[in-house]
Amino acid sequence: MNPPLLALLAAGLMLPVTAADWPNWRGPNFNGSTDAKGLPSSFSPSENVRWKASLPGPAGSSPIVVGGRVFLTAAVEKDNQVVAMALDAATGAVQWSAPVADRFRSDDRSNFAGPSPASDGSRVVFFAGTGDLASFALDGKKEWHRNIQKDHGRFAFLWTFSTSPVLHDGRLYMQVLQRNSAFEAHGEQKGEPDGKNESYLLAIDPATGKDLWRMVRPADAVDESLEAFTTPVPATLGGRAELLIAGGDCLSGHDPATGQELWRWGTWNPSKIGHWRLVPSPVTDGRTILACAPKGAPVYAVKAGLNGAHTDEGSLAWRTKLDDEDMPSKAYKDVSSDVATPLLYNGHYYILNGEKQRLACVKPETGEVLWNEELGGRTKIEASPTGADGKIFVMDHRGEVFVVKADPAKFELLHRAEMMDRNTRDLRATIAVAHDSLFIRTEDTLYCIGVGE
C-alpha cells in the first residue's frame, strides 16, 4: 500500500467512494471487478497477510471497504443478534460495532447475516434477513432504523431471506420478490395469512430511511419459483438509466426514478417448475444482460435496449446449452450457475458453476465459450467470483480460495489457498478488493492480504 494512502487510512479520515474502494457486494462497477493492481497471486493464512481480525460470529455477507474502513456483519449466536461492524482498513482494529437485528437464525441453512452492506461514502446501510434495515454514519453514529416486514408485511420465503441494499445516485434500493400466498415452514408463519402477499421494489431516502416509492413487481411463476435472493443492479444501457431485477422466472428493467417497469423478458421456466428459487443477480456489459436460470438450466443473455414484455428467443443475444442438446463442443457443458453471480472483467463474462466447481470464460457478444475448466475443488462454491489485477478470486464452502489467471486465451489456475479449517462448511462471502489488498472473510476471521507482508 502506498505511504500517503496508508497515512490517510491510519488517520481514519473519511474519504469519498472511489474506483479503488469496494462500496457494495459487487464492487464499484456492480459487476464483481475493479481496476486494482499489485495483488498477490500466492497467499495463505500466514503468507502475505497484512493483518487478520477475529470476528464474533459467522455470516454469508461480504465485506465492503470505503473511507478507510471495512464494514461487515456477523451473526452472534450467544447474543442472538446480527451486528454491524467497522474495522480500520489499515490495521484491522475494530472501530465500532452496533446491533442491527435481534435474531441469529431461523433454519439450518444460514443465519440472518446474509445481506452485505452498502455505502455511498457518507453513510453505510446494513440489512438483515429479519427485515431490519439500518443506516450509520461512517464513524458509527446511527442515523435511522426500520423493519421492512413491519412496514410492508411478513416475508413469504421458504428459507432465510437475503438481498443486499443498493445505494446509487442518491437513492437506496431494496427488493422483496416473494411468494404470493402465506404458508408455514420451519415452525414459523411465512407471509400474511389475511392479506395479499406482493413482490415489490422500494426506493428509500438514504438520509431519512423513508420510502420514496414502492412498486409492485408481479410475476407468473409459482410457489418457491417466485422467491428471489438476488440484488438490484443499476446500469446505463443505451444512455438510459435502469435498475435490473431478476426473479419470478423473469428479468426486468425499471426506471430508477419511479420504479416503473420498462421491459421484461421471460421465461426460463415455461413448464412452471415450482422450486426454482433464484439466487444469481444480473450482470451486464452494456449490450447484453445475463440472467442465470437455476438448477443446472442455461444462462440467458438478454439484449439491452428492450421495451415492453418479451417472451421469444429473438430478444436474446444467446444462451448456453443444456447437456442433452446438440453442443458445438464439450466446452459448453455445465455452463450454468445456480447461486454465484457471474463476473464481468476485462470484456469477458466469467460464469461459475459452483455445483461442479467449473469456471467458464464467455464472449459477451456471441456467447462463445472460450474455455470451461474444473477448479479442482472438493466442495461446492456459492460465493461469486471477483476480478482484479488480471486474476479471478473465489472461495468455496470450506474456505479454499482459488486464484485463476483472467486470460481468455487459456485457463490457468495460479494458486489454491486453504484459509479455513476444512471442517468448516457453508462459507459464502465474496472476496472484496480495495486499493492493493484482498479482504477474505471466513467463519471467524477477516484477512487483509497484500504483497510483501
C-alpha positions in Angstrom: 0.0 0.0 0.0 1.4 3.4 -0.9 2.5 5.6 2.1 0.2 8.6 1.5 -2.8 6.3 1.3 -1.7 4.3 4.3 -1.4 7.5 6.3 -4.9 8.6 5.4 -6.3 5.2 6.3 -4.4 5.1 9.6 -5.8 8.5 10.5 -9.3 7.3 9.9 -10.2 10.1 7.6 -13.5 10.0 5.7 -12.7 9.5 2.0 -15.3 9.7 -0.8 -16.1 6.5 -2.6 -13.6 6.0 -5.4 -13.0 3.4 -8.0 -10.4 1.9 -5.7 -13.0 1.3 -2.9 -15.4 -1.6 -2.7 -18.6 0.1 -1.7 -21.1 -2.8 -2.2 -21.2 -6.5 -2.6 -20.3 -6.5 -6.4 -17.8 -3.7 -6.2 -17.5 -0.2 -7.7 -18.8 -1.3 -11.1 -21.7 -3.6 -9.9 -20.1 -6.4 -11.8 -17.6 -8.0 -9.5 -14.5 -6.3 -10.9 -12.1 -3.4 -10.1 -9.0 -1.8 -11.6 -6.9 -2.6 -8.5 -3.3 -3.6 -9.2 -0.5 -5.2 -7.2 -2.5 -8.1 -5.7 -0.7 -11.2 -4.7 -1.2 -14.5 -6.6 0.1 -16.5 -3.7 -1.0 -16.3 -0.1 -2.1 -18.4 2.9 -3.2 -17.8 6.5 0.4 -16.9 7.2 1.8 -15.7 3.8 1.2 -12.1 2.5 -1.1 -11.4 5.4 -1.2 -7.7 6.3 -3.5 -8.3 9.2 -6.2 -10.6 10.4 -9.1 -9.8 12.7 -11.2 -12.1 14.8 -15.0 -11.9 14.2 -17.7 -12.5 16.8 -19.8 -14.8 14.5 -20.3 -16.2 11.0 -22.1 -14.5 8.1 -22.9 -15.1 4.4 -22.4 -11.4 3.8 -19.3 -9.9 2.1 -17.2 -7.1 3.4 -17.1 -3.7 1.8 -14.3 -1.1 2.0 -15.0 2.7 2.0 -13.3 5.7 3.6 -10.5 3.8 5.2 -12.8 1.3 6.9 -14.0 -2.2 6.3 -17.7 -2.8 7.0 -19.3 -6.2 7.5 -21.9 -8.0 9.6 -21.8 -11.0 11.9 -24.4 -13.3 13.4 -23.6 -13.7 17.1 -25.2 -16.8 18.5 -24.5 -16.2 22.2 -26.3 -12.8 22.0 -28.9 -13.9 19.4 -28.1 -10.8 17.3 -26.9 -9.6 14.0 -24.3 -6.9 14.5 -22.7 -4.3 12.2 -19.0 -3.7 12.4 -16.4 -1.3 11.2 -12.7 -2.1 11.1 -9.7 0.1 10.4 -8.7 -0.9 6.8 -5.0 -0.3 7.6 -4.8 -2.3 10.8 -7.9 -4.5 11.3 -8.7 -2.8 14.6 -12.4 -2.7 15.4 -13.6 0.9 15.4 -17.2 0.3 16.3 -19.9 -2.3 16.5 -23.7 -2.0 16.8 -26.7 -4.3 16.9 -28.9 -4.4 13.7 -31.3 -7.3 14.5 -32.3 -9.4 17.5 -32.2 -12.9 16.0 -29.5 -15.4 15.0 -31.2 -17.9 12.6 -34.5 -19.5 11.8 -33.3 -22.5 9.8 -30.3 -24.8 9.5 -29.1 -23.5 6.1 -28.0 -20.0 7.0 -28.3 -17.2 9.6 -29.7 -13.7 9.4 -26.4 -12.0 8.5 -26.6 -12.9 4.8 -27.0 -9.5 3.1 -23.9 -7.4 2.5 -23.7 -3.7 3.5 -23.6 -0.8 1.0 -22.1 2.7 1.3 -22.2 6.0 -0.7 -19.2 7.4 1.1 -21.1 9.3 3.7 -23.1 6.5 5.3 -23.3 2.7 5.4 -26.5 0.8 5.3 -27.0 -2.7 6.7 -29.8 -5.2 6.2 -30.6 -8.4 8.0 -32.8 -11.3 7.0 -35.2 -10.3 9.8 -36.2 -7.3 7.7 -34.2 -4.9 9.8 -32.6 -2.0 7.8 -30.3 0.5 9.5 -28.1 3.4 8.4 -25.0 4.6 10.2 -22.5 7.4 9.6 -19.1 6.0 8.8 -18.0 6.8 12.3 -20.8 4.6 13.8 -23.4 7.2 14.6 -26.8 5.6 14.0 -28.9 7.7 11.5 -32.1 5.6 11.4 -33.5 2.1 11.8 -36.7 0.4 10.4 -38.1 -3.0 9.7 -39.3 -3.8 6.2 -41.6 -6.6 7.4 -43.3 -4.4 9.9 -43.8 -1.7 7.3 -44.8 -3.8 4.3 -45.8 -7.2 5.6 -44.3 -10.5 6.7 -41.8 -12.1 4.3 -43.0 -15.2 2.4 -39.8 -17.1 1.8 -39.1 -20.8 2.5 -35.5 -20.1 3.5 -33.9 -17.1 5.3 -34.4 -14.1 3.0 -31.3 -12.3 1.8 -30.9 -9.4 -0.6 -28.3 -6.7 -0.3 -29.2 -3.0 -0.2 -28.0 -0.8 -3.1 -27.0 2.9 -2.8 -26.9 4.6 -6.1 -27.5 8.1 -7.4 -29.0 9.4 -4.2 -31.4 6.6 -3.6 -31.4 3.4 -1.5 -32.9 0.5 -3.4 -34.4 -2.7 -1.9 -36.3 -5.6 -3.4 -38.6 -8.2 -1.9 -39.5 -10.9 -4.5 -41.5 -13.5 -2.6 -44.4 -16.0 -2.8 -47.9 -14.6 -3.3 -49.6 -16.7 -0.6 -48.9 -17.5 3.1 -47.6 -20.8 4.3 -45.8 -22.4 7.2 -42.2 -23.6 7.3 -39.6 -24.3 10.0 -42.2 -23.7 12.6 -43.0 -20.2 11.5 -45.7 -18.4 9.6 -44.5 -17.1 6.3 -46.3 -14.3 4.6 -49.5 -12.6 5.6 -52.4 -15.1 6.1 -55.1 -12.4 6.0 -53.6 -10.1 3.3 -52.3 -10.1 -0.2 -48.6 -11.0 -0.5 -46.9 -9.0 -3.2 -43.5 -8.8 -4.6 -42.2 -5.2 -4.7 -39.3 -2.8 -5.2 -38.5 0.0 -2.8 -36.7 3.3 -3.2 -35.8 4.9 0.1 -34.3 8.3 1.0 -30.9 7.4 2.4 -30.8 10.4 4.7 -34.1 9.6 6.5 -35.0 6.0 5.8 -38.4 6.9 4.5 -39.9 5.4 1.3 -39.7 7.4 -1.9 -41.8 4.9 -3.8 -43.0 1.3 -3.7 -43.6 -0.5 -6.9 -45.3 -3.9 -7.1 -43.5 -6.3 -9.3 -45.8 -9.2 -10.3 -44.7 -12.5 -11.9 -46.3 -15.6 -13.4 -44.0 -18.0 -11.5 -45.5 -20.4 -8.9 -44.6 -21.3 -5.3 -40.9 -21.2 -4.5 -40.0 -20.0 -8.0 -41.5 -16.6 -7.0 -38.7 -16.3 -4.4 -35.5 -14.5 -5.3 -32.4 -13.8 -3.3 -30.9 -11.6 -6.0 -29.9 -7.9 -5.6 -30.9 -5.0 -7.8 -28.2 -3.9 -10.3 -28.0 -0.3 -11.5 -27.0 0.1 -15.2 -26.9 2.6 -18.0 -28.0 0.9 -21.2 -28.0 2.8 -24.5 -28.0 6.1 -22.5 -31.0 5.0 -20.4 -30.6 4.5 -16.6 -32.2 1.2 -15.5 -32.5 -0.9 -12.4 -32.1 -4.6 -13.3 -34.2 -7.1 -11.4 -34.1 -10.9 -11.7 -36.6 -13.2 -10.1 -40.0 -14.8 -10.5 -38.8 -16.7 -13.6 -38.1 -13.4 -15.5 -35.7 -10.5 -15.9 -36.9 -6.9 -15.9 -35.6 -3.3 -16.2 -37.1 -0.5 -14.2 -36.9 3.3 -14.2 -34.7 4.1 -11.1 -36.6 7.4 -10.5 -40.1 5.8 -10.3 -39.8 2.0 -10.3 -41.9 1.8 -13.4 -41.2 -1.3 -15.4 -39.6 -0.5 -18.8 -39.2 -4.0 -20.1 -39.4 -7.7 -19.2 -38.0 -10.9 -20.6 -39.1 -14.4 -19.6 -39.3 -17.1 -19.0 -36.6 -19.7 -18.5 -39.2 -21.8 -16.8 -42.1 -22.4 -19.3 -43.3 -25.5 -17.6 -43.6 -23.6 -14.3 -41.5 -25.8 -12.1 -42.3 -24.8 -8.6 -39.0 -25.0 -6.8 -36.7 -22.8 -9.0 -35.9 -20.0 -6.5 -33.4 -17.6 -7.9 -30.0 -16.5 -6.4 -27.7 -15.1 -9.0 -28.1 -11.3 -9.7 -28.0 -9.8 -13.2 -24.7 -8.6 -14.7 -24.3 -6.6 -17.9 -21.6 -5.4 -20.3 -24.0 -2.7 -21.7 -25.0 -4.7 -24.7 -26.3 -7.9 -23.0 -27.7 -8.7 -19.6 -27.1 -12.1 -18.1 -29.9 -14.0 -16.3 -28.8 -17.3 -14.8 -31.6 -19.8 -14.6 -31.2 -22.2 -11.6 -30.7 -25.9 -11.0 -28.4 -26.6 -14.0 -30.5 -24.6 -16.5 -28.9 -22.3 -19.1 -27.6 -18.8 -18.8 -29.6 -16.3 -20.9 -28.1 -13.2 -22.5 -30.9 -10.7 -23.0 -30.4 -7.9 -25.5 -30.1 -4.5 -23.9 -32.5 -1.8 -25.1 -35.8 -3.7 -24.9 -39.1 -2.1 -24.3 -42.3 -3.8 -23.2 -42.8 -7.5 -22.5 -40.9 -10.2 -24.4 -41.2 -14.0 -24.3 -39.4 -15.0 -27.5 -35.8 -16.1 -28.0 -35.5 -13.3 -30.6 -34.9 -11.0 -27.7 -31.9 -13.0 -26.7 -28.4 -12.5 -27.9 -27.6 -16.1 -27.0 -28.0 -18.7 -24.3 -25.8 -21.5 -23.1 -26.7 -25.1 -23.8 -28.2 -28.0 -21.9 -26.2 -31.2 -21.5 -28.6 -33.1 -23.8 -28.7 -30.5 -26.5 -26.6 -30.6 -29.7 -23.5 -28.8 -28.5 -20.8 -27.4 -30.8 -18.1 -28.5 -28.4 -17.7 -30.0 -25.0 -16.8 -26.6 -23.7 -20.5 -25.7 -23.5 -21.2 -28.5 -21.0 -22.1 -27.2 -17.5 -22.0 -23.5 -18.3 -24.6 -22.7 -15.7 -24.9 -21.0 -12.3 -27.3 -21.9 -9.5 -26.0 -19.5 -6.9 -22.9 -17.5 -7.9 -23.4 -14.2 -9.8 -21.3 -14.1 -12.9 -18.3 -11.8 -13.2 -17.7 -9.2 -16.0 -14.0 -8.5 -16.2 -11.8 -7.0 -19.0 -14.5 -7.5 -21.6 -15.5 -11.1 -20.8 -18.1 -12.9 -18.7 -16.8 -15.5 -16.2 -19.6 -17.9 -15.2 -19.1 -20.1 -12.2 -20.9 -23.4 -11.9 -20.4 -23.9 -8.1 -22.1 -27.3 -8.0 -19.4 -28.7 -10.3 -16.6 -26.3 -9.4 -16.2 -25.2 -13.1 -15.4 -21.7 -14.3 -16.2 -20.7 -17.9 -14.9 -17.7 -19.9 -17.6 -16.5 -22.3 -17.7 -13.8 -25.1 -20.5 -11.3 -24.2 -21.5 -10.6 -27.8 -21.8 -14.2 -29.0 -21.9 -16.5 -26.0 -18.9 -18.4 -27.4 -17.3 -20.4 -24.6 -13.5 -19.8 -24.8 -12.8 -22.2 -22.0 -14.7 -24.1 -19.3 -12.5 -25.8 -16.8 -12.6 -27.5 -13.4 -11.1 -25.7 -10.5 -10.3 -29.0 -8.8 -12.2 -28.2 -5.6 -13.7 -30.6 -3.1 -16.9 -28.9 -2.2 -19.5 -26.6 -3.7 -19.0 -22.9 -4.3 -21.7 -20.3 -3.6 -19.5 -17.2 -3.3 -19.3 -15.1 -6.5 -16.0 -14.6 -8.4 -14.1 -11.3 -8.1 -11.8 -9.9 -10.9 -8.8 -7.7 -10.3 -5.2 -7.3 -11.4 -5.5 -9.8 -14.2 -6.8 -12.5 -11.8 -10.0 -14.1 -10.6 -10.5 -14.9 -6.9 -13.2 -17.1 -5.5 -13.7 -19.1 -2.2 -15.5 -22.4 -1.7 -17.8 -23.5 1.1 -14.9 -24.7 3.2 -12.6 -21.7 2.8 -10.3 -22.8 0.0 -9.5 -19.8 -2.3 -8.8 -20.3 -6.0 -6.8 -17.8 -8.0 -7.2 -18.1 -11.8 -5.5 -16.1 -14.4 -8.0 -13.9 -16.3 -6.8 -14.9 -19.7 -9.4 -15.5 -22.4 -6.9 -17.5 -24.4 -6.4 -20.3 -21.9 -7.3 -21.4 -18.4 -4.6 -21.3 -15.8 -5.0 -22.0 -12.1 -2.4 -19.9 -10.4 -2.9 -20.8 -6.7 -5.0 -22.6 -4.1 -5.0 -21.4 -0.5 -6.9 -23.1 2.4 -7.9 -20.1 4.5 -10.0 -22.1 7.0 -10.1 -25.5 8.7 -11.6 -28.0 6.2 -14.2 -29.0 8.8 -15.9 -25.6 8.1 -18.9 -25.6 5.8 -21.3 -23.1 4.2 -18.9 -20.2 3.7 -20.5 -17.9 1.1 -18.7 -14.5 1.4 -17.4 -13.0 -1.8 -13.9 -11.7 -1.8 -13.6 -7.9 -1.7 -10.7 -5.9 -3.3 -9.8 -2.3 -2.2 -6.7 -0.5 -3.3 -4.0 -3.2 -3.3 -5.5 -5.6 -0.8 -7.8 -8.6 -0.8 -10.3 -8.9 2.0 -11.2 -12.6 2.7 -13.9 -13.4 5.2 -14.0 -16.9 6.7 -16.3 -18.1 9.5 -14.5 -16.3 12.3 -11.7 -14.3 10.7 -11.3 -11.4 8.3 -8.0 -11.4 6.4 -6.3 -8.5 4.7 -4.0 -9.9 2.1 -1.3 -7.9 0.3 2.0 -8.2 -1.5 5.2 -8.1 0.6 3.7 -8.6 4.1 
